[in-house]
């Protein structure tokens, strides 16, 4: 999975979300682990706790979190 694919997945599953995804460290060619960093801004987070916001993102990613993503550094925000 690429950062662009992960951005698309999050944005397609969360209402009016804007995701920015990067690779925070160089991929290790000897391992299958995929480490990503994501900032997600969505009005769907309004009134939700940080844990609930993160759960919404994990729900959007679904099984990819256990099959194609090894680690996700996550920051969530409501729009200004």
VMD Tcl script that draws the C-alpha trace (Angstrom):
set ca {
  {0.00 0.00 0.00}
  {1.23 3.47 -0.85}
  {0.57 6.69 1.10}
  {-1.74 7.84 -1.74}
  {-3.75 4.62 -1.55}
  {-4.12 4.97 2.22}
  {-5.22 8.61 1.83}
  {-7.86 7.55 -0.69}
  {-9.10 4.73 1.55}
  {-9.52 7.02 4.56}
  {-11.13 9.82 2.56}
  {-13.56 7.45 0.85}
  {-14.78 6.01 4.16}
  {-14.93 9.10 6.40}
  {-17.39 11.91 5.60}
  {-15.66 15.00 4.20}
  {-12.28 13.80 5.48}
  {-8.98 15.20 4.30}
  {-6.07 12.83 4.89}
  {-2.36 13.47 4.50}
  {-0.25 10.30 4.69}
  {3.52 9.90 4.62}
  {6.18 7.31 5.31}
  {7.89 8.48 8.51}
  {10.87 6.20 8.02}
  {12.59 4.56 5.08}
  {11.02 1.21 4.16}
  {13.11 -1.82 5.04}
  {13.47 -3.95 1.90}
  {14.12 -7.05 4.04}
  {10.78 -6.83 5.84}
  {7.14 -6.58 4.84}
  {6.32 -4.01 7.53}
  {4.70 -0.79 6.36}
  {4.91 2.19 8.71}
  {2.73 5.21 7.92}
  {2.02 8.59 9.50}
  {-1.40 10.15 8.86}
  {-3.08 13.42 9.70}
  {-6.83 13.24 9.21}
  {-9.16 16.25 9.39}
  {-12.89 15.54 9.37}
  {-16.09 17.13 10.69}
  {-17.10 13.57 11.68}
  {-14.71 13.96 14.64}
  {-16.74 16.83 16.12}
  {-17.68 16.09 19.73}
  {-15.75 12.79 19.75}
  {-12.94 11.90 22.14}
  {-9.47 11.33 20.72}
  {-9.94 7.57 21.17}
  {-13.25 7.70 19.28}
  {-11.66 9.75 16.49}
  {-8.84 7.25 16.10}
  {-11.34 4.37 16.14}
  {-13.21 5.99 13.25}
  {-9.99 6.02 11.21}
  {-9.19 2.41 12.15}
  {-12.74 1.41 11.16}
  {-12.21 3.11 7.78}
  {-8.97 1.22 7.23}
  {-10.62 -2.02 8.36}
  {-8.69 -5.22 7.59}
  {-5.86 -3.30 5.90}
  {-4.60 -2.48 9.41}
  {-3.77 -6.13 9.95}
  {-2.77 -7.12 6.43}
  {-1.02 -4.21 4.69}
  {-0.23 -1.73 7.46}
  {2.18 -2.60 10.23}
  {2.06 0.69 12.13}
  {0.15 3.95 11.88}
  {1.17 7.18 13.60}
  {-2.15 9.00 13.72}
  {-3.18 12.60 14.31}
  {-6.86 13.57 14.05}
  {-8.45 17.02 14.01}
  {-11.74 18.75 13.35}
  {-11.72 21.49 10.69}
  {-11.03 25.04 11.88}
}
mol new
graphics top color blue
foreach p $ca { graphics top sphere $p radius 0.5 }
foreach p [lrange $ca 0 end-1] q [lrange $ca 1 end] { graphics top cylinder $p $q radius 0.2 }
display resetview
